[in-house]
């Protein structure tokens, strides 16, 4: 069995740390106007015997440079504000480097809704 969970992502050079089950996959990303934020929906197995992994994601605006090691996930568009938010998964090496340089700051592990 599997399910889809929703996670709120913070912007502004914040690393969003999520605890997910191995075999997860991001299935949707959307800017929710009433909440004024970006959400990421992730499909993951329900089996409690499957190991959990910690993964990190960042939001960027169009035109902002990101390290080559970042993996593009999806784009969310604020249709009222005419802004696009791009979600990237961060590699472990990039995270450590950027935290050390103070380029980003980490958020606590997010639980799904």
LUMGUFI-292110 format. One record per residue: x, y, z of N, C-alpha, C, O in turn; residue in one letter. Coordinates in Angstrom, 1 decimal. Atoms other than C-alpha are relative to their C-alpha. Layout:
volo n_xx:X	n_yy:Y	n_zz:Z	ca_xx:X	ca_yy:Y	ca_zz:Z	c_xx:X	c_yy:Y	c_zz:Z	o_xx:X	o_yy:Y	o_zz:Z	res:A;
...
//
This chain:
volo n_xx:0.8	n_yy:-1.2	n_zz:0.0	ca_xx:0.0	ca_yy:0.0	ca_zz:0.0	c_xx:0.9	c_yy:1.2	c_zz:0.0	o_xx:2.0	o_yy:1.2	o_zz:0.4	res:X;
volo n_xx:-0.7	n_yy:-1.3	n_zz:0.0	ca_xx:1.0	ca_yy:3.6	ca_zz:-0.5	c_xx:-0.9	c_yy:1.1	c_zz:0.2	o_xx:-2.2	o_yy:0.9	o_zz:0.2	res:X;
volo n_xx:0.8	n_yy:-1.2	n_zz:-0.2	ca_xx:-0.2	ca_yy:7.1	ca_zz:0.2	c_xx:0.7	c_yy:1.2	c_zz:-0.5	o_xx:1.8	o_yy:1.2	o_zz:-0.9	res:X;
volo n_xx:-0.6	n_yy:-1.3	n_zz:0.4	ca_xx:0.4	ca_yy:10.7	ca_zz:-0.7	c_xx:-0.2	c_yy:1.0	c_zz:1.2	o_xx:-1.3	o_yy:1.1	o_zz:1.8	res:X;
volo n_xx:0.0	n_yy:-1.0	n_zz:-1.1	ca_xx:1.4	ca_yy:13.3	ca_zz:2.0	c_xx:0.3	c_yy:1.3	c_zz:-0.6	o_xx:1.0	o_yy:1.4	o_zz:-1.6	res:X;
volo n_xx:-0.2	n_yy:-1.3	n_zz:0.4	ca_xx:1.4	ca_yy:17.0	ca_zz:1.7	c_xx:1.0	c_yy:0.7	c_zz:1.0	o_xx:0.9	o_yy:0.6	o_zz:2.2	res:X;
volo n_xx:-1.0	n_yy:-0.7	n_zz:-0.8	ca_xx:4.4	ca_yy:19.1	ca_zz:3.0	c_xx:0.1	c_yy:1.5	c_zz:-0.4	o_xx:0.1	o_yy:1.8	o_zz:-1.6	res:X;
volo n_xx:-0.2	n_yy:-1.4	n_zz:0.3	ca_xx:4.6	ca_yy:22.9	ca_zz:3.3	c_xx:1.5	c_yy:0.3	c_zz:-0.1	o_xx:2.3	o_yy:-0.1	o_zz:0.8	res:X;
volo n_xx:-1.4	n_yy:-0.4	n_zz:0.2	ca_xx:7.9	ca_yy:24.3	ca_zz:1.9	c_xx:0.1	c_yy:1.5	c_zz:0.3	o_xx:-0.6	o_yy:2.3	o_zz:-0.1	res:X;
volo n_xx:-0.3	n_yy:-1.4	n_zz:-0.3	ca_xx:9.4	ca_yy:27.5	ca_zz:3.2	c_xx:1.0	c_yy:0.5	c_zz:-1.1	o_xx:1.8	o_yy:-0.3	o_zz:-1.6	res:X;
volo n_xx:-0.9	n_yy:-0.6	n_zz:1.0	ca_xx:11.2	ca_yy:29.9	ca_zz:0.8	c_xx:1.1	c_yy:0.8	c_zz:0.7	o_xx:1.3	o_yy:0.7	o_zz:1.9	res:X;
volo n_xx:-1.0	n_yy:-0.9	n_zz:-0.5	ca_xx:14.0	ca_yy:32.4	ca_zz:1.2	c_xx:1.2	c_yy:-0.7	c_zz:0.5	o_xx:1.7	o_yy:-0.4	o_zz:1.6	res:X;
volo n_xx:-1.2	n_yy:0.6	n_zz:-0.3	ca_xx:17.1	ca_yy:30.3	ca_zz:1.2	c_xx:-0.1	c_yy:-0.9	c_zz:1.2	o_xx:0.9	o_yy:-1.1	o_zz:1.9	res:X;
volo n_xx:0.2	n_yy:1.0	n_zz:-1.1	ca_xx:15.7	ca_yy:27.8	ca_zz:3.7	c_xx:0.1	c_yy:-1.4	c_zz:-0.6	o_xx:-0.5	o_yy:-1.7	o_zz:-1.6	res:X;
volo n_xx:0.0	n_yy:1.5	n_zz:0.4	ca_xx:16.5	ca_yy:24.1	ca_zz:3.4	c_xx:-1.1	c_yy:-0.6	c_zz:0.8	o_xx:-1.2	o_yy:-0.6	o_zz:2.0	res:X;
volo n_xx:1.1	n_yy:0.7	n_zz:-0.5	ca_xx:13.3	ca_yy:22.2	ca_zz:4.0	c_xx:0.4	c_yy:-1.5	c_zz:0.2	o_xx:0.6	o_yy:-2.2	o_zz:-0.8	res:X;
volo n_xx:-0.4	n_yy:1.3	n_zz:-0.3	ca_xx:14.2	ca_yy:18.9	ca_zz:5.7	c_xx:-1.3	c_yy:-0.9	c_zz:0.2	o_xx:-2.1	o_yy:-0.6	o_zz:1.1	res:X;
volo n_xx:1.2	n_yy:0.9	n_zz:-0.1	ca_xx:11.6	ca_yy:16.1	ca_zz:5.2	c_xx:0.5	c_yy:-1.4	c_zz:0.3	o_xx:1.5	o_yy:-1.9	o_zz:-0.2	res:X;
volo n_xx:-0.3	n_yy:1.4	n_zz:-0.3	ca_xx:11.6	ca_yy:12.6	ca_zz:6.7	c_xx:-1.0	c_yy:-0.8	c_zz:-0.8	o_xx:-2.2	o_yy:-0.8	o_zz:-0.6	res:X;
volo n_xx:0.9	n_yy:0.8	n_zz:1.0	ca_xx:10.3	ca_yy:10.2	ca_zz:3.9	c_xx:0.4	c_yy:-1.4	c_zz:0.0	o_xx:1.5	o_yy:-1.8	o_zz:0.5	res:X;
volo n_xx:-0.3	n_yy:1.4	n_zz:0.1	ca_xx:10.1	ca_yy:6.5	ca_zz:3.3	c_xx:0.8	c_yy:-0.3	c_zz:-1.3	o_xx:0.5	o_yy:0.4	o_zz:-2.3	res:X;
volo n_xx:-0.8	n_yy:0.4	n_zz:1.3	ca_xx:12.6	ca_yy:4.9	ca_zz:0.8	c_xx:-1.1	c_yy:-0.4	c_zz:-1.0	o_xx:-2.1	o_yy:-1.0	o_zz:-0.7	res:X;
volo n_xx:0.9	n_yy:0.3	n_zz:1.1	ca_xx:10.9	ca_yy:4.6	ca_zz:-2.5	c_xx:-1.0	c_yy:1.2	c_zz:-0.3	o_xx:-1.9	o_yy:1.0	o_zz:-1.1	res:X;
volo n_xx:0.9	n_yy:-1.1	n_zz:0.1	ca_xx:9.2	ca_yy:8.0	ca_zz:-2.2	c_xx:0.2	c_yy:0.6	c_zz:-1.4	o_xx:1.2	o_yy:0.4	o_zz:-2.1	res:X;
volo n_xx:-0.1	n_yy:-0.8	n_zz:1.2	ca_xx:8.5	ca_yy:10.2	ca_zz:-5.2	c_xx:-0.9	c_yy:1.3	c_zz:0.1	o_xx:-2.0	o_yy:1.2	o_zz:0.5	res:X;
volo n_xx:0.8	n_yy:-1.2	n_zz:0.0	ca_xx:7.4	ca_yy:13.8	ca_zz:-5.5	c_xx:-1.0	c_yy:-0.1	c_zz:-1.2	o_xx:-0.6	o_yy:-0.4	o_zz:-2.3	res:X;
volo n_xx:1.0	n_yy:0.1	n_zz:1.1	ca_xx:4.1	ca_yy:13.9	ca_zz:-7.5	c_xx:-0.7	c_yy:1.3	c_zz:-0.4	o_xx:-1.3	o_yy:1.4	o_zz:-1.4	res:X;
volo n_xx:0.6	n_yy:-1.3	n_zz:0.3	ca_xx:2.9	ca_yy:17.5	ca_zz:-7.3	c_xx:0.6	c_yy:1.1	c_zz:0.9	o_xx:1.0	o_yy:0.9	o_zz:2.0	res:X;
volo n_xx:-0.4	n_yy:-1.2	n_zz:-0.7	ca_xx:3.9	ca_yy:21.0	ca_zz:-6.3	c_xx:-0.9	c_yy:1.1	c_zz:-0.4	o_xx:-1.3	o_yy:1.3	o_zz:-1.6	res:X;
volo n_xx:1.0	n_yy:-1.0	n_zz:0.3	ca_xx:1.5	ca_yy:23.9	ca_zz:-6.0	c_xx:0.1	c_yy:1.2	c_zz:1.0	o_xx:0.4	o_yy:1.0	o_zz:2.2	res:X;
volo n_xx:0.1	n_yy:-1.2	n_zz:-0.9	ca_xx:1.3	ca_yy:27.5	ca_zz:-4.7	c_xx:-1.4	c_yy:0.1	c_zz:0.4	o_xx:-2.3	o_yy:0.2	o_zz:-0.5	res:X;
volo n_xx:1.4	n_yy:0.0	n_zz:-0.5	ca_xx:-1.8	ca_yy:27.6	ca_zz:-2.5	c_xx:-0.2	c_yy:1.5	c_zz:0.4	o_xx:0.3	o_yy:2.0	o_zz:1.4	res:X;
volo n_xx:0.2	n_yy:-1.4	n_zz:-0.2	ca_xx:-3.1	ca_yy:31.2	ca_zz:-2.7	c_xx:-0.5	c_yy:0.4	c_zz:1.4	o_xx:0.1	o_yy:1.3	o_zz:2.0	res:X;
volo n_xx:0.5	n_yy:-0.4	n_zz:-1.3	ca_xx:-5.1	ca_yy:31.3	ca_zz:0.6	c_xx:1.1	c_yy:-0.1	c_zz:1.1	o_xx:1.1	o_yy:0.7	o_zz:2.0	res:X;
volo n_xx:-1.1	n_yy:0.2	n_zz:-1.0	ca_xx:-2.0	ca_yy:30.0	ca_zz:2.5	c_xx:1.2	c_yy:0.8	c_zz:-0.3	o_xx:2.1	o_yy:1.0	o_zz:0.5	res:X;
volo n_xx:-1.2	n_yy:-0.8	n_zz:0.5	ca_xx:0.5	ca_yy:32.1	ca_zz:0.5	c_xx:1.3	c_yy:-0.8	c_zz:0.1	o_xx:2.3	o_yy:-0.3	o_zz:0.6	res:X;
volo n_xx:-1.2	n_yy:0.8	n_zz:-0.1	ca_xx:2.9	ca_yy:29.2	ca_zz:0.4	c_xx:0.0	c_yy:-1.1	c_zz:-1.1	o_xx:-1.0	o_yy:-1.4	o_zz:-1.7	res:X;
volo n_xx:-0.2	n_yy:1.1	n_zz:0.9	ca_xx:4.2	ca_yy:26.3	ca_zz:-1.7	c_xx:-0.1	c_yy:-1.3	c_zz:0.8	o_xx:0.4	o_yy:-1.5	o_zz:1.9	res:X;
volo n_xx:0.1	n_yy:1.3	n_zz:-0.6	ca_xx:3.2	ca_yy:22.7	ca_zz:-0.9	c_xx:0.6	c_yy:-1.0	c_zz:-1.0	o_xx:0.5	o_yy:-0.8	o_zz:-2.2	res:X;
volo n_xx:-0.5	n_yy:1.1	n_zz:0.8	ca_xx:4.9	ca_yy:19.5	ca_zz:-2.1	c_xx:-0.8	c_yy:-1.2	c_zz:0.4	o_xx:-0.8	o_yy:-1.5	o_zz:1.6	res:X;
volo n_xx:0.7	n_yy:1.2	n_zz:-0.3	ca_xx:2.9	ca_yy:16.3	ca_zz:-2.4	c_xx:0.9	c_yy:-1.1	c_zz:-0.4	o_xx:1.5	o_yy:-1.1	o_zz:-1.4	res:X;
volo n_xx:-0.9	n_yy:1.1	n_zz:0.2	ca_xx:4.9	ca_yy:13.1	ca_zz:-2.0	c_xx:-0.7	c_yy:-1.3	c_zz:0.2	o_xx:-1.3	o_yy:-1.6	o_zz:1.2	res:X;
volo n_xx:0.5	n_yy:1.4	n_zz:-0.1	ca_xx:3.9	ca_yy:9.5	ca_zz:-2.7	c_xx:1.0	c_yy:-0.8	c_zz:0.7	o_xx:2.2	o_yy:-0.7	o_zz:0.3	res:X;
volo n_xx:-0.9	n_yy:0.9	n_zz:-0.6	ca_xx:5.4	ca_yy:7.0	ca_zz:-0.4	c_xx:-0.7	c_yy:-1.2	c_zz:0.5	o_xx:-1.9	o_yy:-1.2	o_zz:0.8	res:X;
volo n_xx:0.6	n_yy:1.2	n_zz:-0.5	ca_xx:4.9	ca_yy:3.5	ca_zz:0.8	c_xx:-0.5	c_yy:0.1	c_zz:1.4	o_xx:0.0	o_yy:0.9	o_zz:2.2	res:X;
volo n_xx:0.6	n_yy:0.0	n_zz:-1.3	ca_xx:2.8	ca_yy:2.8	ca_zz:3.9	c_xx:0.7	c_yy:-1.0	c_zz:0.9	o_xx:0.5	o_yy:-0.9	o_zz:2.2	res:X;
volo n_xx:-0.6	n_yy:1.0	n_zz:-0.8	ca_xx:4.8	ca_yy:-0.2	ca_zz:5.1	c_xx:0.9	c_yy:0.5	c_zz:1.0	o_xx:1.9	o_yy:1.2	o_zz:0.6	res:X;
volo n_xx:-0.8	n_yy:-0.5	n_zz:-1.1	ca_xx:6.3	ca_yy:0.6	ca_zz:8.5	c_xx:1.4	c_yy:-0.6	c_zz:0.0	o_xx:2.3	o_yy:-0.1	o_zz:0.7	res:X;
volo n_xx:-1.2	n_yy:0.7	n_zz:0.0	ca_xx:9.1	ca_yy:-1.8	ca_zz:7.8	c_xx:1.0	c_yy:0.6	c_zz:-1.0	o_xx:2.2	o_yy:0.3	o_zz:-1.0	res:X;
volo n_xx:-0.9	n_yy:-0.7	n_zz:1.0	ca_xx:10.5	ca_yy:0.4	ca_zz:5.0	c_xx:0.7	c_yy:1.1	c_zz:0.7	o_xx:0.1	o_yy:1.9	o_zz:1.4	res:X;
volo n_xx:-0.9	n_yy:-1.0	n_zz:-0.6	ca_xx:13.4	ca_yy:2.5	ca_zz:6.1	c_xx:-0.4	c_yy:1.5	c_zz:-0.4	o_xx:-0.8	o_yy:1.7	o_zz:-1.5	res:X;
volo n_xx:0.3	n_yy:-1.4	n_zz:0.3	ca_xx:12.9	ca_yy:6.3	ca_zz:6.4	c_xx:1.4	c_yy:0.6	c_zz:-0.4	o_xx:2.4	o_yy:0.2	o_zz:0.1	res:X;
volo n_xx:-1.2	n_yy:-0.7	n_zz:0.4	ca_xx:15.4	ca_yy:8.7	ca_zz:4.8	c_xx:-0.3	c_yy:1.5	c_zz:0.2	o_xx:-1.5	o_yy:1.9	o_zz:0.2	res:X;
volo n_xx:0.1	n_yy:-1.4	n_zz:-0.1	ca_xx:16.0	ca_yy:12.4	ca_zz:5.4	c_xx:0.4	c_yy:0.7	c_zz:-1.3	o_xx:1.5	o_yy:0.4	o_zz:-1.8	res:X;
volo n_xx:-0.3	n_yy:-0.6	n_zz:1.2	ca_xx:15.8	ca_yy:14.5	ca_zz:2.3	c_xx:-0.3	c_yy:1.5	c_zz:0.1	o_xx:-1.1	o_yy:2.0	o_zz:1.0	res:X;
volo n_xx:0.1	n_yy:-1.5	n_zz:-0.2	ca_xx:16.1	ca_yy:18.3	ca_zz:1.8	c_xx:-0.3	c_yy:0.6	c_zz:-1.4	o_xx:0.1	o_yy:0.2	o_zz:-2.4	res:X;
volo n_xx:0.5	n_yy:-0.7	n_zz:1.1	ca_xx:14.4	ca_yy:20.7	ca_zz:-0.6	c_xx:0.1	c_yy:1.5	c_zz:0.2	o_xx:0.1	o_yy:2.0	o_zz:1.3	res:X;
volo n_xx:-0.1	n_yy:-1.5	n_zz:0.0	ca_xx:14.8	ca_yy:24.4	ca_zz:-1.5	c_xx:-1.0	c_yy:0.5	c_zz:-1.1	o_xx:-1.2	o_yy:-0.1	o_zz:-2.1	res:X;
volo n_xx:0.8	n_yy:-0.8	n_zz:1.0	ca_xx:12.6	ca_yy:26.9	ca_zz:-3.3	c_xx:0.8	c_yy:1.1	c_zz:-0.6	o_xx:1.5	o_yy:1.8	o_zz:0.2	res:X;
volo n_xx:-0.7	n_yy:-1.1	n_zz:0.6	ca_xx:14.0	ca_yy:29.3	ca_zz:-5.8	c_xx:-0.9	c_yy:0.7	c_zz:-0.9	o_xx:-2.0	o_yy:0.2	o_zz:-1.3	res:X;
volo n_xx:0.8	n_yy:-0.7	n_zz:1.0	ca_xx:12.6	ca_yy:32.0	ca_zz:-8.0	c_xx:0.6	c_yy:-0.2	c_zz:-1.4	o_xx:1.8	o_yy:-0.6	o_zz:-1.5	res:X;
volo n_xx:-0.5	n_yy:0.1	n_zz:1.4	ca_xx:13.0	ca_yy:32.0	ca_zz:-11.8	c_xx:1.3	c_yy:1.0	c_zz:-0.1	o_xx:1.3	o_yy:2.1	o_zz:0.4	res:X;
volo n_xx:-1.2	n_yy:-0.7	n_zz:0.3	ca_xx:16.5	ca_yy:33.2	ca_zz:-12.8	c_xx:1.0	c_yy:-0.1	c_zz:1.1	o_xx:2.2	o_yy:0.4	o_zz:1.0	res:X;
volo n_xx:-0.9	n_yy:0.2	n_zz:-1.1	ca_xx:18.1	ca_yy:32.4	ca_zz:-9.4	c_xx:0.9	c_yy:-1.2	c_zz:-0.3	o_xx:0.4	o_yy:-2.3	o_zz:-0.7	res:X;
volo n_xx:-0.9	n_yy:1.2	n_zz:0.3	ca_xx:21.2	ca_yy:30.2	ca_zz:-9.9	c_xx:0.0	c_yy:-1.0	c_zz:1.2	o_xx:-0.2	o_yy:-0.6	o_zz:2.3	res:X;
volo n_xx:-0.1	n_yy:1.1	n_zz:-1.1	ca_xx:21.4	ca_yy:26.9	ca_zz:-8.0	c_xx:1.2	c_yy:-0.9	c_zz:-0.4	o_xx:1.6	o_yy:-1.0	o_zz:-1.6	res:X;
volo n_xx:-1.1	n_yy:0.9	n_zz:0.3	ca_xx:24.3	ca_yy:24.4	ca_zz:-7.7	c_xx:-0.4	c_yy:-1.1	c_zz:-1.0	o_xx:-1.6	o_yy:-1.5	o_zz:-1.0	res:X;
volo n_xx:0.2	n_yy:1.0	n_zz:1.0	ca_xx:24.6	ca_yy:21.9	ca_zz:-10.5	c_xx:-0.5	c_yy:-1.3	c_zz:0.7	o_xx:-1.2	o_yy:-2.1	o_zz:0.0	res:X;
volo n_xx:0.4	n_yy:1.2	n_zz:-0.7	ca_xx:24.1	ca_yy:19.1	ca_zz:-7.9	c_xx:-1.5	c_yy:0.0	c_zz:0.4	o_xx:-2.0	o_yy:-1.1	o_zz:0.8	res:X;
volo n_xx:1.4	n_yy:0.0	n_zz:-0.4	ca_xx:20.5	ca_yy:20.2	ca_zz:-7.1	c_xx:-0.8	c_yy:-0.7	c_zz:-1.1	o_xx:-0.5	o_yy:-0.5	o_zz:-2.3	res:X;
volo n_xx:0.9	n_yy:0.7	n_zz:1.0	ca_xx:17.8	ca_yy:18.1	ca_zz:-8.8	c_xx:-1.3	c_yy:0.7	c_zz:0.0	o_xx:-2.0	o_yy:0.8	o_zz:1.0	res:X;
volo n_xx:1.3	n_yy:-0.6	n_zz:0.2	ca_xx:14.8	ca_yy:19.8	ca_zz:-10.2	c_xx:-1.1	c_yy:-0.9	c_zz:0.3	o_xx:-1.1	o_yy:-2.1	o_zz:-0.1	res:X;
volo n_xx:1.1	n_yy:0.8	n_zz:-0.4	ca_xx:11.5	ca_yy:18.5	ca_zz:-8.8	c_xx:-1.2	c_yy:0.5	c_zz:-0.7	o_xx:-1.9	o_yy:-0.3	o_zz:-1.4	res:X;
volo n_xx:1.2	n_yy:-0.6	n_zz:0.6	ca_xx:8.7	ca_yy:20.8	ca_zz:-10.0	c_xx:-0.1	c_yy:1.5	c_zz:0.2	o_xx:0.8	o_yy:2.1	o_zz:0.8	res:X;
volo n_xx:0.2	n_yy:-1.5	n_zz:0.0	ca_xx:7.4	ca_yy:24.4	ca_zz:-10.4	c_xx:-1.4	c_yy:0.2	c_zz:0.5	o_xx:-2.3	o_yy:-0.4	o_zz:0.1	res:X;
volo n_xx:1.3	n_yy:-0.5	n_zz:-0.5	ca_xx:4.6	ca_yy:26.1	ca_zz:-8.5	c_xx:-0.2	c_yy:1.4	c_zz:-0.4	o_xx:0.8	o_yy:2.2	o_zz:-0.3	res:X;
volo n_xx:0.3	n_yy:-1.4	n_zz:0.5	ca_xx:3.0	ca_yy:29.3	ca_zz:-9.9	c_xx:-1.0	c_yy:0.7	c_zz:0.8	o_xx:-2.1	o_yy:0.2	o_zz:1.0	res:X;
volo n_xx:0.9	n_yy:-0.8	n_zz:-0.6	ca_xx:1.4	ca_yy:32.0	ca_zz:-8.0	c_xx:-0.7	c_yy:0.9	c_zz:-1.1	o_xx:-0.1	o_yy:1.8	o_zz:-1.5	res:X;
volo n_xx:0.7	n_yy:-0.7	n_zz:1.1	ca_xx:-1.2	ca_yy:33.1	ca_zz:-10.6	c_xx:-0.4	c_yy:1.4	c_zz:0.3	o_xx:-0.5	o_yy:2.2	o_zz:-0.6	res:X;
volo n_xx:0.4	n_yy:-1.4	n_zz:-0.3	ca_xx:-2.2	ca_yy:36.2	ca_zz:-8.7	c_xx:1.2	c_yy:0.9	c_zz:0.1	o_xx:1.1	o_yy:2.1	o_zz:-0.2	res:X;
volo n_xx:-1.2	n_yy:-0.8	n_zz:-0.2	ca_xx:1.3	ca_yy:37.4	ca_zz:-7.9	c_xx:0.9	c_yy:-0.1	c_zz:-1.2	o_xx:2.0	o_yy:0.5	o_zz:-1.2	res:X;
volo n_xx:-0.8	n_yy:0.2	n_zz:1.2	ca_xx:2.7	ca_yy:36.3	ca_zz:-11.3	c_xx:1.4	c_yy:-0.4	c_zz:0.3	o_xx:2.4	o_yy:0.1	o_zz:-0.3	res:X;
volo n_xx:-1.3	n_yy:0.5	n_zz:-0.4	ca_xx:5.6	ca_yy:34.5	ca_zz:-9.6	c_xx:0.1	c_yy:-1.5	c_zz:-0.1	o_xx:-0.9	o_yy:-2.2	o_zz:0.1	res:X;
volo n_xx:-0.2	n_yy:1.4	n_zz:0.1	ca_xx:7.1	ca_yy:31.1	ca_zz:-10.1	c_xx:1.0	c_yy:-0.5	c_zz:1.0	o_xx:2.0	o_yy:0.2	o_zz:1.2	res:X;
volo n_xx:-0.9	n_yy:0.5	n_zz:-1.0	ca_xx:8.7	ca_yy:29.0	ca_zz:-7.4	c_xx:0.4	c_yy:-1.4	c_zz:-0.5	o_xx:-0.4	o_yy:-2.3	o_zz:-0.9	res:X;
volo n_xx:-0.6	n_yy:1.3	n_zz:0.5	ca_xx:11.0	ca_yy:26.1	ca_zz:-8.4	c_xx:0.5	c_yy:-0.8	c_zz:1.1	o_xx:1.3	o_yy:-0.3	o_zz:2.0	res:X;
volo n_xx:-0.4	n_yy:0.9	n_zz:-1.1	ca_xx:11.5	ca_yy:23.2	ca_zz:-6.1	c_xx:1.2	c_yy:-0.9	c_zz:-0.5	o_xx:1.1	o_yy:-1.5	o_zz:-1.5	res:X;
volo n_xx:-1.2	n_yy:0.8	n_zz:0.3	ca_xx:14.9	ca_yy:21.5	ca_zz:-6.1	c_xx:0.3	c_yy:-0.9	c_zz:1.2	o_xx:0.2	o_yy:-0.5	o_zz:2.4	res:X;
volo n_xx:-0.5	n_yy:0.8	n_zz:-1.0	ca_xx:16.1	ca_yy:18.5	ca_zz:-4.1	c_xx:1.5	c_yy:0.2	c_zz:0.2	o_xx:2.2	o_yy:0.3	o_zz:-0.8	res:X;
volo n_xx:-1.4	n_yy:-0.3	n_zz:-0.3	ca_xx:19.4	ca_yy:19.2	ca_zz:-2.4	c_xx:0.8	c_yy:-1.2	c_zz:0.3	o_xx:0.4	o_yy:-2.1	o_zz:1.1	res:X;
volo n_xx:-0.9	n_yy:1.1	n_zz:-0.3	ca_xx:22.3	ca_yy:16.8	ca_zz:-2.4	c_xx:0.6	c_yy:0.2	c_zz:1.4	o_xx:0.8	o_yy:1.4	o_zz:1.8	res:X;
volo n_xx:-0.6	n_yy:-0.2	n_zz:-1.3	ca_xx:23.9	ca_yy:16.1	ca_zz:1.0	c_xx:1.3	c_yy:0.8	c_zz:0.0	o_xx:1.5	o_yy:1.6	o_zz:0.9	res:X;
volo n_xx:-1.3	n_yy:-0.7	n_zz:0.0	ca_xx:27.3	ca_yy:17.5	ca_zz:0.0	c_xx:-0.3	c_yy:1.5	c_zz:-0.2	o_xx:0.3	o_yy:2.4	o_zz:0.5	res:X;
volo n_xx:0.3	n_yy:-1.4	n_zz:0.2	ca_xx:25.7	ca_yy:20.8	ca_zz:-1.2	c_xx:-0.6	c_yy:0.6	c_zz:1.2	o_xx:-0.3	o_yy:1.7	o_zz:1.6	res:X;
volo n_xx:0.6	n_yy:-0.5	n_zz:-1.2	ca_xx:23.7	ca_yy:21.1	ca_zz:2.0	c_xx:1.1	c_yy:0.4	c_zz:1.0	o_xx:1.0	o_yy:1.5	o_zz:1.6	res:X;
volo n_xx:-1.1	n_yy:-0.2	n_zz:-0.9	ca_xx:26.8	ca_yy:20.8	ca_zz:4.2	c_xx:0.8	c_yy:1.3	c_zz:-0.3	o_xx:1.1	o_yy:2.1	o_zz:0.5	res:X;
volo n_xx:-0.8	n_yy:-1.1	n_zz:0.5	ca_xx:28.7	ca_yy:23.3	ca_zz:2.1	c_xx:-0.7	c_yy:1.3	c_zz:0.2	o_xx:-0.1	o_yy:2.3	o_zz:0.7	res:X;
volo n_xx:0.7	n_yy:-1.3	n_zz:-0.1	ca_xx:26.0	ca_yy:25.9	ca_zz:2.0	c_xx:-0.3	c_yy:0.4	c_zz:1.5	o_xx:-0.3	o_yy:1.6	o_zz:1.8	res:X;
volo n_xx:0.2	n_yy:-0.3	n_zz:-1.4	ca_xx:25.2	ca_yy:25.6	ca_zz:5.7	c_xx:1.3	c_yy:0.6	c_zz:0.6	o_xx:1.2	o_yy:1.6	o_zz:1.4	res:X;
volo n_xx:-1.3	n_yy:-0.5	n_zz:-0.5	ca_xx:28.9	ca_yy:26.1	ca_zz:6.5	c_xx:0.3	c_yy:1.4	c_zz:-0.4	o_xx:0.9	o_yy:2.2	o_zz:0.3	res:X;
volo n_xx:-0.2	n_yy:-1.3	n_zz:0.6	ca_xx:29.0	ca_yy:29.2	ca_zz:4.3	c_xx:-1.0	c_yy:1.0	c_zz:0.5	o_xx:-0.9	o_yy:2.2	o_zz:0.3	res:X;
volo n_xx:1.1	n_yy:-0.9	n_zz:-0.5	ca_xx:25.8	ca_yy:30.6	ca_zz:5.9	c_xx:-0.9	c_yy:0.4	c_zz:-1.2	o_xx:-1.6	o_yy:1.4	o_zz:-1.0	res:X;
volo n_xx:0.8	n_yy:-0.4	n_zz:1.2	ca_xx:24.2	ca_yy:30.7	ca_zz:2.4	c_xx:-1.5	c_yy:-0.4	c_zz:0.2	o_xx:-2.4	o_yy:0.2	o_zz:-0.4	res:X;
volo n_xx:1.4	n_yy:0.5	n_zz:-0.3	ca_xx:21.1	ca_yy:28.8	ca_zz:3.7	c_xx:-0.1	c_yy:-0.3	c_zz:1.5	o_xx:0.9	o_yy:-0.4	o_zz:2.2	res:X;
volo n_xx:0.1	n_yy:0.5	n_zz:-1.4	ca_xx:19.7	ca_yy:27.8	ca_zz:7.1	c_xx:-1.1	c_yy:-1.1	c_zz:-0.1	o_xx:-2.0	o_yy:-1.1	o_zz:-0.9	res:X;
volo n_xx:0.9	n_yy:1.2	n_zz:0.0	ca_xx:17.9	ca_yy:24.5	ca_zz:7.9	c_xx:-1.2	c_yy:0.2	c_zz:0.9	o_xx:-1.1	o_yy:0.9	o_zz:1.9	res:X;
volo n_xx:1.2	n_yy:0.0	n_zz:-0.7	ca_xx:14.4	ca_yy:24.1	ca_zz:9.1	c_xx:-0.1	c_yy:-1.4	c_zz:0.7	o_xx:0.5	o_yy:-2.4	o_zz:0.2	res:X;
volo n_xx:0.2	n_yy:1.3	n_zz:-0.6	ca_xx:13.4	ca_yy:21.3	ca_zz:11.5	c_xx:-0.7	c_yy:-1.0	c_zz:-0.9	o_xx:-1.4	o_yy:-0.6	o_zz:-1.9	res:X;
volo n_xx:0.7	n_yy:1.0	n_zz:0.8	ca_xx:12.1	ca_yy:18.0	ca_zz:10.1	c_xx:-1.5	c_yy:0.3	c_zz:-0.1	o_xx:-2.1	o_yy:0.6	o_zz:0.9	res:X;
volo n_xx:1.5	n_yy:-0.2	n_zz:0.2	ca_xx:8.6	ca_yy:18.5	ca_zz:8.6	c_xx:-0.7	c_yy:-1.2	c_zz:0.0	o_xx:-0.3	o_yy:-2.2	o_zz:-0.6	res:X;
volo n_xx:0.9	n_yy:1.2	n_zz:0.0	ca_xx:5.8	ca_yy:16.1	ca_zz:9.2	c_xx:-1.1	c_yy:0.3	c_zz:-1.0	o_xx:-1.4	o_yy:1.5	o_zz:-1.3	res:X;
volo n_xx:1.0	n_yy:-0.1	n_zz:1.0	ca_xx:3.2	ca_yy:15.5	ca_zz:6.6	c_xx:-1.4	c_yy:0.4	c_zz:0.6	o_xx:-1.6	o_yy:0.2	o_zz:1.8	res:X;
volo n_xx:1.4	n_yy:-0.4	n_zz:-0.4	ca_xx:-0.4	ca_yy:16.8	ca_zz:6.7	c_xx:-0.9	c_yy:-1.0	c_zz:-0.5	o_xx:-2.2	o_yy:-0.9	o_zz:-0.3	res:X;
//
